Amino acid sequence: MKKIDWYILKKLLLTFAFTMLLFTVIAVAIDSSEKGDDFIKAKFNTKQIITEYYLGFVPFIWSLIFPLFVFIGVIFFTSKMASRSEIIAILASGTSYRRFLRSYIVGGVLLGSLLWVGSRYWIPKANGIRSNFQTRYVDNNNPAFNQNTGNCDRCYYLRTDSNTFVGIRDFDTSSKTSRGFFLDRIGNNKMIYNIRAEVIRWDMATKKWQLFNATERKIDSMGETMKHYDTMLIALNINPGELKKDKYLKDRLTTPELISLVKREELRGSEGLNTYRVEIYRRTATPVAVLILTLIGAAIASRKNRGGSGVHLAIGIVIAALYIVSDRFSTVFATKGNFPPLLAAWLPNIAFAIVAIRLYRKAPK
């Protein structure tokens, strides 16, 4: 790293920080105007608004716009360098174009690594703060969110291991009680064990489930035996925290927790796991996109033209919009269809990596 490399790297980081902070102020101002009534209903003071909402909201916004503002920042300061003929002077001094891009690569890797660590560990913790407020004070007061769709919203059918299936009906998360329960165990494609109970409740003392008015059936080669219990304890590979439908779950879990969740739900035979798989893969793909968009921005803005920074920014905004659209389309196809989640997360990067290579080959050297 020479003096010119530090000069470019400093410009990249400062421009990115400035654009991020500027947009953050705008986003917070707009969001506070929309959430004003919710803050009043929650009876929050200024400190609580900051600590119980915006400490989660700001990192969430950063995670959404991080790659795009790296891209815009690169275009902005590189275009200024090109308009002042600084890039022409650098290349005329004998520096190769590949050598000129070294500081951009270093900056892209640095910012991408920061996002990679943040998206795996820090941002999910912040999303927990934001989602707690959103669930408690916004979604619960939204009639559309609480509208009954005609299905049992608190009913669960799970597979606890390879041959045991559990059904729970009308589970109350506050009392940790359900009004209906059954357990079926299968062996050699036949039912060999069954329990049904009118009420099931989580026992905090034993960390097991307590059944009330339960009937146990065992079926073997000798026939069927049946027993009735007023109460009985049973150990299930399920805890009450898992019996809650949380639309923010993928956002609030760290990557190791999310991977563990997917493995556990695969064992239970749960459906709709592509949403979680796409999120896992995206937490690695998005940091890589930071480097790709950095190189695209440098290749676009390093060419001096009569339009100046305005033309470069216009091209940058179009490319950013195409990136967002391609990312959304691939995500929808993966979560709603049969598109592979790994390909859905990496397809925009593959496409724009090809664009980066073509722009690099056509860039003035």
ZADREN-841787 format. One record per residue (C-alpha): residue in one letter; x, y, z. Coordinates in pm, whole numbers, plus 50000, padded with zeros to 5 digits. Example, Ala and Ser with C-alpha at 12.3 -4.5 7.8 and 13.67 -1.06 7.14 Angstrom:
{residu=A	x=51230	y=49550	z=50780}
{residu=S	x=51367	y=49894	z=50714}
***
This chain:
{residu=M	x=50000	y=50000	z=50000}
{residu=K	x=50152	y=50328	z=49883}
{residu=K	x=50049	y=50688	z=49936}
{residu=I	x=49806	y=50688	z=49643}
{residu=D	x=49644	y=50368	z=49777}
{residu=W	x=49586	y=50525	z=50117}
{residu=Y	x=49448	y=50835	z=49945}
{residu=I	x=49189	y=50633	z=49750}
{residu=L	x=49105	y=50409	z=50046}
{residu=K	x=49050	y=50712	z=50270}
{residu=K	x=48824	y=50870	z=50008}
{residu=L	x=48624	y=50547	z=49977}
{residu=L	x=48567	y=50505	z=50350}
{residu=L	x=48487	y=50870	z=50420}
{residu=T	x=48245	y=50901	z=50127}
{residu=F	x=48071	y=50577	z=50226}
{residu=A	x=48041	y=50688	z=50590}
{residu=F	x=47902	y=51027	z=50488}
{residu=T	x=47637	y=50881	z=50254}
{residu=M	x=47534	y=50619	z=50511}
{residu=L	x=47499	y=50872	z=50791}
{residu=L	x=47308	y=51112	z=50568}
{residu=F	x=47061	y=50846	z=50462}
{residu=T	x=47031	y=50719	z=50820}
{residu=V	x=46924	y=51063	z=50940}
{residu=I	x=46664	y=51081	z=50663}
{residu=A	x=46537	y=50729	z=50735}
{residu=V	x=46507	y=50795	z=51109}
{residu=A	x=46324	y=51124	z=51045}
{residu=I	x=46072	y=50956	z=50814}
{residu=D	x=46027	y=50654	z=51040}
{residu=S	x=45981	y=50865	z=51355}
{residu=S	x=45700	y=51055	z=51186}
{residu=E	x=45527	y=50725	z=51102}
{residu=K	x=45585	y=50566	z=51443}
{residu=G	x=45490	y=50874	z=51647}
{residu=D	x=45149	y=50737	z=51747}
{residu=D	x=45302	y=50403	z=51842}
{residu=F	x=45557	y=50572	z=52067}
{residu=I	x=45278	y=50767	z=52237}
{residu=K	x=45068	y=50452	z=52290}
{residu=A	x=45370	y=50273	z=52433}
{residu=K	x=45433	y=50574	z=52665}
{residu=F	x=45800	y=50581	z=52571}
{residu=N	x=46028	y=50866	z=52670}
{residu=T	x=46318	y=50975	z=52449}
{residu=K	x=46564	y=50734	z=52609}
{residu=Q	x=46327	y=50440	z=52564}
{residu=I	x=46261	y=50532	z=52201}
{residu=I	x=46634	y=50520	z=52135}
{residu=T	x=46722	y=50211	z=52339}
{residu=E	x=46411	y=50000	z=52271}
{residu=Y	x=46361	y=50077	z=51905}
{residu=Y	x=46620	y=50282	z=51718}
{residu=L	x=46916	y=50080	z=51846}
{residu=G	x=46758	y=49800	z=51646}
{residu=F	x=46613	y=50001	z=51359}
{residu=V	x=46936	y=50177	z=51253}
{residu=P	x=47145	y=49856	z=51211}
{residu=F	x=46850	y=49703	z=51023}
{residu=I	x=46851	y=49993	z=50776}
{residu=W	x=47229	y=49971	z=50743}
{residu=S	x=47208	y=49602	z=50655}
{residu=L	x=46960	y=49679	z=50375}
{residu=I	x=47148	y=49963	z=50209}
{residu=F	x=47510	y=49877	z=50291}
{residu=P	x=47617	y=49736	z=49949}
{residu=L	x=47428	y=50002	z=49753}
{residu=F	x=47582	y=50291	z=49941}
{residu=V	x=47928	y=50145	z=49904}
{residu=F	x=47851	y=50141	z=49532}
{residu=I	x=47720	y=50498	z=49525}
{residu=G	x=48010	y=50621	z=49739}
{residu=V	x=48264	y=50462	z=49503}
{residu=I	x=48098	y=50617	z=49199}
{residu=F	x=48076	y=50960	z=49361}
{residu=F	x=48438	y=51005	z=49468}
{residu=T	x=48587	y=50819	z=49169}
{residu=S	x=48388	y=51038	z=48932}
{residu=K	x=48528	y=51346	z=49108}
{residu=M	x=48879	y=51210	z=49066}
{residu=A	x=48815	y=51147	z=48697}
{residu=S	x=48676	y=51498	z=48641}
{residu=R	x=48991	y=51646	z=48797}
{residu=S	x=49206	y=51424	z=48571}
{residu=E	x=49360	y=51252	z=48875}
{residu=I	x=49301	y=50907	z=48729}
{residu=I	x=49459	y=51009	z=48398}
{residu=A	x=49764	y=51128	z=48591}
{residu=I	x=49784	y=50802	z=48785}
{residu=L	x=49769	y=50589	z=48469}
{residu=A	x=50007	y=50822	z=48283}
{residu=S	x=50268	y=50774	z=48557}
{residu=G	x=50303	y=50410	z=48452}
{residu=T	x=50062	y=50259	z=48704}
{residu=S	x=49859	y=49979	z=48547}
{residu=Y	x=49483	y=49983	z=48573}
{residu=R	x=49492	y=49660	z=48769}
{residu=R	x=49734	y=49819	z=49016}
{residu=F	x=49508	y=50125	z=49036}
{residu=L	x=49217	y=49901	z=49145}
{residu=R	x=49415	y=49750	z=49433}
{residu=S	x=49294	y=50007	z=49687}
{residu=Y	x=48933	y=49952	z=49571}
{residu=I	x=48973	y=49578	z=49624}
{residu=V	x=49118	y=49636	z=49971}
{residu=G	x=48834	y=49873	z=50057}
{residu=G	x=48570	y=49635	z=49920}
{residu=V	x=48713	y=49340	z=50114}
{residu=L	x=48734	y=49551	z=50432}
{residu=L	x=48374	y=49674	z=50410}
{residu=G	x=48248	y=49333	z=50293}
{residu=S	x=48414	y=49163	z=50592}
{residu=L	x=48255	y=49417	z=50825}
{residu=L	x=47913	y=49340	z=50678}
{residu=W	x=47978	y=48965	z=50690}
{residu=V	x=48051	y=48967	z=51063}
{residu=G	x=47768	y=49212	z=51131}
{residu=S	x=47504	y=49019	z=50936}
{residu=R	x=47595	y=48693	z=51112}
{residu=Y	x=47608	y=48817	z=51471}
{residu=W	x=47551	y=49189	z=51540}
{residu=I	x=47258	y=49279	z=51314}
{residu=P	x=47039	y=48983	z=51429}
{residu=K	x=47077	y=49103	z=51788}
{residu=A	x=46969	y=49451	z=51682}
{residu=N	x=46678	y=49303	z=51485}
{residu=G	x=46560	y=49142	z=51808}
{residu=I	x=46515	y=49490	z=51959}
{residu=R	x=46329	y=49620	z=51654}
{residu=S	x=46108	y=49314	z=51614}
{residu=N	x=46009	y=49313	z=51983}
{residu=F	x=45877	y=49668	z=51947}
{residu=Q	x=45716	y=49591	z=51612}
{residu=T	x=45537	y=49283	z=51744}
{residu=R	x=45421	y=49434	z=52073}
{residu=Y	x=45317	y=49785	z=51973}
{residu=V	x=45258	y=49781	z=51596}
{residu=D	x=45148	y=49438	z=51475}
{residu=N	x=44925	y=49363	z=51776}
{residu=N	x=44734	y=49687	z=51712}
{residu=N	x=44696	y=49619	z=51341}
{residu=P	x=44356	y=49461	z=51259}
{residu=A	x=44488	y=49325	z=50928}
{residu=F	x=44773	y=49149	z=51109}
{residu=N	x=44540	y=48988	z=51364}
{residu=Q	x=44268	y=48898	z=51116}
{residu=N	x=44165	y=48534	z=51131}
{residu=T	x=44239	y=48364	z=50800}
{residu=G	x=44018	y=48064	z=50874}
{residu=N	x=44308	y=47835	z=50972}
{residu=C	x=44413	y=47740	z=51324}
{residu=D	x=44688	y=47993	z=51381}
{residu=R	x=44799	y=47825	z=51705}
{residu=C	x=44796	y=47464	z=51585}
{residu=Y	x=45116	y=47269	z=51522}
{residu=Y	x=45194	y=46936	z=51362}
{residu=L	x=45558	y=46840	z=51415}
{residu=R	x=45792	y=46547	z=51380}
{residu=T	x=46008	y=46521	z=51692}
{residu=D	x=46229	y=46243	z=51559}
{residu=S	x=46244	y=46007	z=51262}
{residu=N	x=45931	y=45810	z=51363}
{residu=T	x=45738	y=46025	z=51614}
{residu=F	x=45475	y=46281	z=51520}
{residu=V	x=45308	y=46530	z=51754}
{residu=G	x=44998	y=46746	z=51715}
{residu=I	x=44918	y=47043	z=51941}
{residu=R	x=44599	y=47250	z=51915}
{residu=D	x=44525	y=47602	z=52044}
{residu=F	x=44856	y=47655	z=52220}
{residu=D	x=44858	y=47956	z=52457}
{residu=T	x=45208	y=48106	z=52473}
{residu=S	x=45140	y=48295	z=52799}
{residu=S	x=45017	y=47997	z=53004}
{residu=K	x=45216	y=47743	z=52795}
{residu=T	x=44903	y=47529	z=52772}
{residu=S	x=44725	y=47354	z=52486}
{residu=R	x=44365	y=47228	z=52476}
{residu=G	x=44442	y=46929	z=52257}
{residu=F	x=44737	y=46694	z=52208}
{residu=F	x=44827	y=46368	z=52037}
{residu=L	x=45146	y=46172	z=51977}
{residu=D	x=45186	y=45896	z=51718}
{residu=R	x=45490	y=45670	z=51690}
{residu=I	x=45544	y=45466	z=51375}
{residu=G	x=45739	y=45143	z=51331}
{residu=N	x=45762	y=44932	z=51015}
{residu=N	x=45503	y=45157	z=50853}
{residu=K	x=45255	y=45083	z=51132}
{residu=M	x=45141	y=45274	z=51437}
{residu=I	x=45290	y=45114	z=51746}
{residu=Y	x=45224	y=45382	z=52009}
{residu=N	x=44971	y=45660	z=52060}
{residu=I	x=44887	y=45913	z=52331}
{residu=R	x=44596	y=46155	z=52336}
{residu=A	x=44526	y=46415	z=52602}
{residu=E	x=44269	y=46686	z=52653}
{residu=V	x=44521	y=46933	z=52798}
{residu=I	x=44901	y=46960	z=52783}
{residu=R	x=45103	y=47205	z=52990}
{residu=W	x=45473	y=47285	z=53020}
{residu=D	x=45612	y=47195	z=53365}
{residu=M	x=45884	y=47442	z=53460}
{residu=A	x=46010	y=47230	z=53748}
{residu=T	x=46080	y=46912	z=53549}
{residu=K	x=46128	y=47076	z=53206}
{residu=K	x=45882	y=46825	z=53067}
{residu=W	x=45525	y=46835	z=52938}
{residu=Q	x=45240	y=46741	z=53171}
{residu=L	x=44937	y=46569	z=53022}
{residu=F	x=44589	y=46578	z=53174}
{residu=N	x=44317	y=46320	z=53111}
{residu=A	x=44549	y=46123	z=52885}
{residu=T	x=44492	y=45789	z=52711}
{residu=E	x=44792	y=45575	z=52618}
{residu=R	x=44775	y=45296	z=52359}
{residu=K	x=45048	y=45043	z=52282}
{residu=I	x=45021	y=44809	z=51984}
{residu=D	x=45248	y=44508	z=51939}
{residu=S	x=45232	y=44147	z=51819}
{residu=M	x=45032	y=44052	z=52128}
{residu=G	x=44759	y=44304	z=52050}
{residu=E	x=44661	y=44642	z=52186}
{residu=T	x=44684	y=44765	z=52545}
{residu=M	x=44525	y=45086	z=52669}
{residu=K	x=44575	y=45286	z=52989}
{residu=H	x=44416	y=45603	z=53119}
{residu=Y	x=44602	y=45864	z=53330}
{residu=D	x=44464	y=46163	z=53510}
{residu=T	x=44810	y=46324	z=53480}
{residu=M	x=45141	y=46206	z=53336}
{residu=L	x=45475	y=46359	z=53238}
{residu=I	x=45627	y=46314	z=52895}
{residu=A	x=45957	y=46431	z=52746}
{residu=L	x=45932	y=46582	z=52398}
{residu=N	x=46199	y=46729	z=52175}
{residu=I	x=46000	y=47055	z=52177}
{residu=N	x=46013	y=47354	z=52408}
{residu=P	x=45742	y=47623	z=52445}
{residu=G	x=45957	y=47887	z=52279}
{residu=E	x=45936	y=47694	z=51951}
{residu=L	x=45555	y=47692	z=51955}
{residu=K	x=45518	y=48048	z=51843}
{residu=K	x=45482	y=48168	z=51487}
{residu=D	x=45728	y=48454	z=51452}
{residu=K	x=45756	y=48630	z=51116}
{residu=Y	x=46075	y=48803	z=51237}
{residu=L	x=46246	y=48480	z=51343}
{residu=K	x=46493	y=48465	z=51054}
{residu=D	x=46598	y=48824	z=51118}
{residu=R	x=46660	y=48791	z=51491}
{residu=L	x=46861	y=48466	z=51490}
{residu=T	x=47238	y=48465	z=51446}
{residu=T	x=47369	y=48250	z=51164}
{residu=P	x=47474	y=47954	z=51387}
{residu=E	x=47128	y=47965	z=51551}
{residu=L	x=46959	y=47982	z=51211}
{residu=I	x=47156	y=47682	z=51081}
{residu=S	x=47064	y=47488	z=51395}
{residu=L	x=46697	y=47581	z=51349}
{residu=V	x=46693	y=47458	z=50987}
{residu=K	x=46853	y=47125	z=51082}
{residu=R	x=46604	y=47075	z=51364}
{residu=E	x=46304	y=47163	z=51147}
{residu=E	x=46429	y=46934	z=50868}
{residu=L	x=46426	y=46648	z=51117}
{residu=R	x=46069	y=46737	z=51210}
{residu=G	x=45961	y=46746	z=50847}
{residu=S	x=45861	y=47112	z=50856}
{residu=E	x=45777	y=47293	z=50533}
{residu=G	x=45861	y=47646	z=50418}
{residu=L	x=46228	y=47628	z=50520}
{residu=N	x=46355	y=47787	z=50199}
{residu=T	x=46303	y=48130	z=50354}
{residu=Y	x=46558	y=48044	z=50623}
{residu=R	x=46797	y=47879	z=50378}
{residu=V	x=46797	y=48183	z=50151}
{residu=E	x=46868	y=48404	z=50453}
{residu=I	x=47165	y=48187	z=50554}
{residu=Y	x=47318	y=48197	z=50207}
{residu=R	x=47246	y=48567	z=50162}
{residu=R	x=47443	y=48656	z=50473}
{residu=T	x=47753	y=48541	z=50284}
{residu=A	x=47648	y=48647	z=49934}
{residu=T	x=47570	y=49010	z=50025}
{residu=P	x=47920	y=49086	z=50163}
{residu=V	x=48066	y=48944	z=49842}
{residu=A	x=47832	y=49177	z=49650}
{residu=V	x=48002	y=49470	z=49825}
{residu=L	x=48331	y=49382	z=49652}
{residu=I	x=48162	y=49321	z=49316}
{residu=L	x=47971	y=49652	z=49325}
{residu=T	x=48289	y=49833	z=49434}
{residu=L	x=48472	y=49713	z=49122}
{residu=I	x=48173	y=49795	z=48900}
{residu=G	x=48155	y=50146	z=49046}
{residu=A	x=48528	y=50203	z=48994}
{residu=A	x=48512	y=50080	z=48633}
{residu=I	x=48214	y=50304	z=48551}
{residu=A	x=48332	y=50622	z=48720}
{residu=S	x=48699	y=50609	z=48621}
{residu=R	x=48612	y=50714	z=48265}
{residu=K	x=48614	y=51091	z=48219}
{residu=N	x=48319	y=51227	z=48019}
{residu=R	x=48141	y=51554	z=47954}
{residu=G	x=47844	y=51468	z=48175}
{residu=G	x=48061	y=51450	z=48484}
{residu=S	x=47939	y=51289	z=48806}
{residu=G	x=47573	y=51319	z=48707}
{residu=V	x=47604	y=51064	z=48427}
{residu=H	x=47801	y=50827	z=48647}
{residu=L	x=47548	y=50852	z=48930}
{residu=A	x=47259	y=50795	z=48687}
{residu=I	x=47425	y=50479	z=48554}
{residu=G	x=47498	y=50371	z=48910}
{residu=I	x=47136	y=50414	z=49019}
{residu=V	x=47015	y=50207	z=48721}
{residu=I	x=47261	y=49927	z=48803}
{residu=A	x=47163	y=49939	z=49171}
{residu=A	x=46795	y=49913	z=49077}
{residu=L	x=46866	y=49613	z=48853}
{residu=Y	x=47058	y=49446	z=49136}
{residu=I	x=46768	y=49493	z=49380}
{residu=V	x=46512	y=49366	z=49128}
{residu=S	x=46716	y=49056	z=49044}
{residu=D	x=46769	y=48985	z=49412}
{residu=R	x=46396	y=49016	z=49492}
{residu=F	x=46293	y=48799	z=49196}
{residu=S	x=46532	y=48518	z=49286}
{residu=T	x=46419	y=48530	z=49650}
{residu=V	x=46050	y=48504	z=49557}
{residu=F	x=46117	y=48211	z=49323}
{residu=A	x=46306	y=48030	z=49601}
{residu=T	x=46058	y=48092	z=49885}
{residu=K	x=45738	y=48048	z=49680}
{residu=G	x=45859	y=47799	z=49423}
{residu=N	x=46122	y=47531	z=49370}
{residu=F	x=46419	y=47755	z=49286}
{residu=P	x=46731	y=47634	z=49478}
{residu=P	x=46797	y=47868	z=49775}
{residu=L	x=47174	y=47865	z=49723}
{residu=L	x=47136	y=47974	z=49360}
{residu=A	x=46873	y=48233	z=49458}
{residu=A	x=47114	y=48399	z=49699}
{residu=W	x=47413	y=48393	z=49464}
{residu=L	x=47249	y=48447	z=49123}
{residu=P	x=47263	y=48832	z=49141}
{residu=N	x=47632	y=48810	z=49237}
{residu=I	x=47706	y=48577	z=48947}
{residu=A	x=47529	y=48804	z=48699}
{residu=F	x=47694	y=49122	z=48825}
{residu=A	x=48035	y=48956	z=48848}
{residu=I	x=48006	y=48901	z=48471}
{residu=V	x=47912	y=49269	z=48433}
{residu=A	x=48215	y=49368	z=48644}
{residu=I	x=48449	y=49162	z=48423}
{residu=R	x=48311	y=49318	z=48103}
{residu=L	x=48336	y=49671	z=48242}
{residu=Y	x=48693	y=49607	z=48356}
{residu=R	x=48795	y=49490	z=48009}
{residu=K	x=48638	y=49796	z=47845}
{residu=A	x=48768	y=50049	z=48099}
{residu=P	x=49029	y=50298	z=47970}
{residu=K	x=49373	y=50178	z=48071}
***
